[in-house]
Each structure stands twice: as structure tokens, then as C-alpha cells.
Amino acid sequence: MCTLIIGQGVLAPGSVLIAGNRDEDPSRPSRPPGVLRDVPRLVGGADGRAGGTWMAIRERRAAVAMLNRWSGVEPSPADAGGADGRAASLLRSRGLLTLDLAGAENPRAVALQSARDAYAPFNAVYASPEGSWLWAHRGGLGEDALLPIEPGWHVLTHRELDDPAEPRAAALVSRLRGFRPSGVDEARALVTSLLASHGPPAVCIHQGRMVTVSSFVVWLAPDAARYHHLDGRPCERTFEDVSHLLSGALSVEPRS
């Protein structure tokens, strides 16, 4: 499953940093970061199979990250289908929902009005300098929740936010506790080293059906934004600065 690090207001009040590893079947096709939609301008990588994305940035104002969620059943319905046993082919792509959330004028309304049974379980994060929140969709095995993300460092994997019972989340929260970076470069250096770590527990995944296939770091502030991406494993490759994709006019910020 994927790993997401969230730093709400850790660099300065009114800023947010998100950094993540995408863990996926390496045979699943994808495209590197580009413009996903023109109006509003959405930027991110693209799933070559279903056409959605695992992370989209809206006009340097907000970003949406999508993670599979474990439902408590093995194999996880997040990979195999719905919590009620329906085939994945009957469920709408969560990557398309990522685009819906990022492109919406009112993303909370999208979350409240979406047909819950149309998707396999997921954790979706809406991250913006003004405030961030988590949408936990449990796939019919519990009530959905929209939860605010408080200022500070947080870690999300396939369970709860900052889950002490999830080894990766617990280890990363411990490493980040008390970290007060002097600037975005120092923050990015630490989070990229964490994304590349092999633990235990491993954050950069090499074994199994779902392995780390790409990583990203996004920083958003009222007057600036930076986006770094790499294809492959962060322990083997260097992040590329693709912030130029975020250029262009800034429109009115959607209500968070």
C-alpha cells in the first residue's frame, strides 16, 4: 500500500507539504506528471489503464492524494474489489474520483454526495495551505468519515491517520516528531530520505505484488509552490523538479 507524509503548517502557518510513495503493480501502465485538465488546471501523473490519478495538484492551491484502504479482509478489497465481494470491474476508478475532488468548486460536497458503494475502500486527502482533511471510505464496513488534519506532521498508509498499530505509520510519526525544518529544502531532504528507507519496517517496497513505482513531494504556500517527482524507487533515483507544470494563472480557490 502507499505511504503519505503530511506536514500541515510545519514550514510556516498557511503552508502544507505532502510527500508520498505510490505502491502499485509494476505492470500497470502510467504516465509521468503533466497537465491532466486545463480548466481548472490540474497537474499530476496519470494512470494508463483507468485514466485517473493517484495525486492531482489544482492550480498551486491544493492537492488531492488517493490511497487504497485496508478493510480488515485478506486479500484486501482495496485491491480485489468491493467490501461486499463485487469484482473491481464493477467499481468506479478511485483515480477518477481524485480528479473529481481536485477539480470541484466544493470538494467537501463531492465527498458528501458521492455514491459510497461505487468505490473500493480508500483514504483520500485534500491538502491546502488553508487547511487539510481526510476522507476515509470504508467500503461498506463502517461509516465514512471526513476528518480535519491538525497542524503538525502526520502519516497515512492503508489504515487510520497516524495509526499506532500500523508499523510504517508509527515509525514515521516517531521520526518526524519534533522536526522543525528551517525551510522547504530541509523538509524535503528529510521526507525523501524517509520515503527511501528500508526500515524495518520498509517504506520503499521492493518485494511482493505491490511495490514502490514512483514518489512525489509537493509544497504549497500562498505565494509559492514546488513539485518534485520521480519514477521508480526513491532509494535508487533522484527526484526531478517539475514545478514548471504549476505555472499559469491562479483562479479562485475552491472551498475546502
C-alpha positions as CSV (number, residue, x, y, z in Angstrom):
1,M,0.0,0.0,0.0
2,C,1.0,3.6,-0.4
3,T,2.6,5.9,2.2
4,L,1.7,9.6,2.6
5,I,3.5,12.2,4.8
6,I,1.6,15.4,5.6
7,G,3.2,18.5,7.1
8,Q,0.4,21.0,7.9
9,G,1.8,24.4,8.8
10,V,5.2,22.9,9.7
11,L,7.3,25.3,7.5
12,A,5.1,28.3,8.2
13,P,1.5,29.0,9.1
14,G,-0.6,28.7,6.0
15,S,1.5,26.2,4.2
16,V,1.3,22.4,3.5
17,L,3.8,19.8,2.4
18,I,2.7,16.3,1.2
19,A,5.2,13.6,0.2
20,G,4.3,10.1,-0.9
21,N,5.3,6.7,-2.3
22,R,3.0,5.1,-4.8
23,D,3.0,1.3,-4.4
24,E,1.4,-0.4,-7.3
25,D,1.6,-3.5,-9.6
26,P,4.7,-2.6,-11.7
27,S,2.9,-3.9,-14.8
28,R,0.2,-1.3,-14.5
29,P,0.9,1.4,-17.1
30,S,1.2,5.1,-16.0
31,R,2.3,8.4,-17.5
32,P,4.7,10.9,-15.8
33,P,3.4,14.3,-14.5
34,G,1.7,16.5,-16.9
35,V,-1.4,18.7,-17.3
36,L,-4.5,16.5,-16.6
37,R,-7.1,19.1,-17.1
38,D,-6.9,22.7,-18.4
39,V,-9.9,24.3,-16.5
40,P,-9.3,24.2,-13.7
41,R,-5.6,23.4,-14.3
42,L,-4.9,20.0,-12.7
43,V,-1.4,18.6,-12.7
44,G,-0.1,15.1,-11.8
45,G,0.8,11.6,-13.1
46,A,-1.8,9.6,-14.9
47,D,-3.0,6.0,-14.7
48,G,-2.6,4.5,-18.1
49,R,-5.4,2.0,-17.5
50,A,-8.3,3.8,-16.0
51,G,-7.3,7.3,-16.8
52,G,-7.3,8.8,-13.3
53,T,-4.5,9.7,-11.0
54,W,-3.2,9.0,-7.5
55,M,-2.3,12.7,-6.9
56,A,-3.5,15.9,-8.5
57,I,-2.5,19.5,-7.8
58,R,-5.0,22.2,-8.5
59,E,-3.6,25.5,-9.7
60,R,-0.9,25.6,-7.0
61,R,-3.7,26.0,-4.4
62,A,-4.5,22.5,-3.3
63,A,-3.6,18.8,-3.9
64,V,-5.6,15.6,-3.6
65,A,-3.9,12.3,-2.8
66,M,-5.6,8.9,-3.0
67,L,-4.5,5.8,-1.2
68,N,-6.0,2.3,-1.1
69,R,-7.5,1.4,2.3
70,W,-7.4,-2.0,4.0
71,S,-10.8,-3.2,5.1
72,G,-9.7,-6.0,7.5
73,V,-10.3,-8.8,5.0
74,E,-7.5,-10.6,3.2
75,P,-6.9,-10.2,0.3
76,S,-7.7,-6.5,0.7
77,P,-10.9,-5.4,-1.2
78,A,-8.9,-2.3,-1.9
79,D,-7.1,-4.4,-4.5
80,A,-9.5,-7.2,-5.2
81,G,-12.8,-5.4,-5.4
82,G,-15.6,-4.1,-3.2
83,A,-16.0,-4.8,0.5
84,D,-19.1,-6.9,-0.4
85,G,-17.1,-9.1,-2.7
86,R,-18.1,-7.4,-6.0
87,A,-15.5,-7.5,-8.8
88,A,-13.2,-4.5,-9.2
89,S,-14.5,-4.1,-12.7
90,L,-17.9,-3.1,-11.3
91,L,-16.5,-0.3,-9.3
92,R,-15.6,3.2,-10.5
93,S,-11.9,4.1,-10.5
94,R,-10.7,5.9,-7.4
95,G,-8.3,7.7,-9.6
96,L,-11.2,9.3,-11.4
97,L,-12.6,10.4,-8.0
98,T,-9.2,12.0,-7.3
99,L,-9.8,14.2,-10.4
100,D,-13.4,14.9,-9.3
101,L,-12.2,16.2,-5.9
102,A,-9.3,18.2,-7.3
103,G,-11.5,19.8,-9.9
104,A,-14.5,20.6,-7.8
105,E,-15.5,24.0,-6.7
106,N,-16.7,22.5,-3.4
107,P,-14.7,19.2,-2.8
108,R,-16.5,18.5,0.5
109,A,-19.8,18.4,-1.3
110,V,-18.3,15.8,-3.7
111,A,-17.3,13.7,-0.7
112,L,-20.7,14.1,1.0
113,Q,-22.7,13.4,-2.2
114,S,-20.7,10.6,-3.8
115,A,-22.2,7.1,-4.0
116,R,-20.3,5.3,-1.3
117,D,-20.9,1.8,-2.8
118,A,-19.4,2.9,-6.2
119,Y,-15.8,2.6,-4.9
120,A,-13.5,0.2,-3.2
121,P,-12.2,1.4,0.2
122,F,-9.8,4.4,0.1
123,N,-8.2,7.1,2.1
124,A,-8.3,10.5,0.2
125,V,-6.5,13.6,1.5
126,Y,-7.4,17.1,0.4
127,A,-4.4,19.2,1.3
128,S,-4.3,23.0,1.1
129,P,-2.3,25.8,2.9
130,E,-5.6,27.0,4.5
131,G,-6.5,23.6,5.9
132,S,-6.5,19.9,5.0
133,W,-8.8,17.0,5.7
134,L,-9.1,13.2,5.3
135,W,-11.9,11.3,3.7
136,A,-11.9,7.7,5.0
137,H,-14.1,5.4,2.9
138,R,-14.5,2.0,4.5
139,G,-16.3,0.3,1.6
140,G,-19.5,-0.6,3.4
141,L,-17.7,-2.0,6.5
142,G,-18.3,1.2,8.5
143,E,-19.4,4.8,8.2
144,D,-17.4,7.2,6.1
145,A,-15.6,9.9,7.9
146,L,-14.4,13.4,6.9
147,L,-11.7,14.4,9.4
148,P,-9.7,17.6,9.8
149,I,-5.9,17.2,9.7
150,E,-4.5,19.3,12.5
151,P,-1.3,21.4,12.2
152,G,1.9,19.3,12.5
153,W,3.4,16.1,10.9
154,H,1.1,13.2,10.1
155,V,1.4,9.9,8.3
156,L,-1.2,7.9,6.4
157,T,-1.0,4.5,4.9
158,H,-3.8,2.0,4.3
159,R,-5.4,2.3,7.8
160,E,-6.1,5.3,10.1
161,L,-4.2,8.6,10.2
162,D,-1.1,8.3,12.4
163,D,-2.2,4.7,13.3
164,P,0.0,3.5,16.1
165,A,-0.9,-0.1,15.2
166,E,0.4,0.3,11.6
167,P,4.2,-0.3,11.6
168,R,5.1,2.2,8.9
169,A,2.9,5.0,10.2
170,A,4.1,4.5,13.8
171,A,7.8,4.5,12.7
172,L,7.5,7.6,10.5
173,V,5.5,9.5,13.1
174,S,8.2,8.8,15.6
175,R,10.9,10.0,13.2
176,L,9.0,13.2,12.4
177,R,8.0,14.1,15.9
178,G,9.6,17.5,16.9
179,F,11.1,18.1,13.5
180,R,11.0,21.8,12.7
181,P,12.7,22.5,9.3
182,S,14.3,25.8,8.6
183,G,13.0,25.8,5.1
184,V,11.4,23.7,2.3
185,D,14.7,22.2,1.2
186,E,15.5,20.8,4.7
187,A,12.0,19.4,4.9
188,R,12.2,17.8,1.5
189,A,15.6,16.3,2.3
190,L,14.2,14.5,5.4
191,V,10.9,13.3,3.9
192,T,12.6,12.0,0.7
193,S,15.1,10.1,2.9
194,L,12.1,8.6,4.8
195,L,10.4,7.6,1.6
196,A,13.6,5.8,0.5
197,S,14.1,3.9,3.8
198,H,14.0,0.2,4.1
199,G,13.3,0.1,7.8
200,P,12.3,-2.1,9.3
201,P,9.6,-1.5,8.5
202,A,10.2,-0.8,4.8
203,V,8.7,2.4,3.3
204,C,10.3,1.8,-0.1
205,I,8.9,-1.5,-1.1
206,H,10.8,-3.9,-3.3
207,Q,9.1,-7.3,-2.8
208,G,5.5,-8.5,-3.4
209,R,2.8,-7.8,-5.9
210,M,2.6,-4.1,-5.0
211,V,6.0,-2.4,-5.0
212,T,7.1,1.3,-5.0
213,V,6.8,2.6,-8.5
214,S,7.0,6.4,-8.0
215,S,7.3,9.2,-5.4
216,F,6.4,12.8,-5.1
217,V,6.9,15.9,-2.8
218,V,4.6,18.9,-3.1
219,W,4.8,22.1,-1.1
220,L,2.1,24.7,-1.3
221,A,2.1,28.2,0.2
222,P,0.1,31.4,-0.6
223,D,2.8,32.8,-2.8
224,A,4.8,29.8,-3.9
225,A,4.6,26.1,-4.9
226,R,7.1,23.3,-5.6
227,Y,6.5,19.9,-7.1
228,H,9.2,17.1,-7.2
229,H,8.6,13.7,-8.8
230,L,10.5,10.5,-9.6
231,D,9.6,7.4,-11.5
232,G,10.9,4.2,-9.9
233,R,12.2,3.7,-6.3
234,P,13.3,6.7,-4.2
235,C,16.2,4.6,-2.9
236,E,17.6,4.3,-6.4
237,R,16.7,7.5,-8.3
238,T,16.8,11.3,-7.8
239,F,13.7,13.5,-7.7
240,E,13.1,15.8,-10.6
241,D,11.8,19.3,-10.1
242,V,8.7,19.6,-12.2
243,S,7.4,22.8,-10.6
244,H,7.2,24.4,-14.0
245,L,4.0,22.4,-14.6
246,L,2.3,24.5,-11.9
247,S,2.8,27.8,-13.8
248,G,-0.2,29.7,-15.0
249,A,-2.9,31.9,-13.7
250,L,-4.3,31.2,-10.3
251,S,-8.1,31.1,-10.1
252,V,-10.3,31.5,-7.1
253,E,-9.5,28.8,-4.5
254,P,-12.2,26.1,-4.2
255,R,-13.9,26.0,-0.8
256,S,-12.2,23.3,1.4
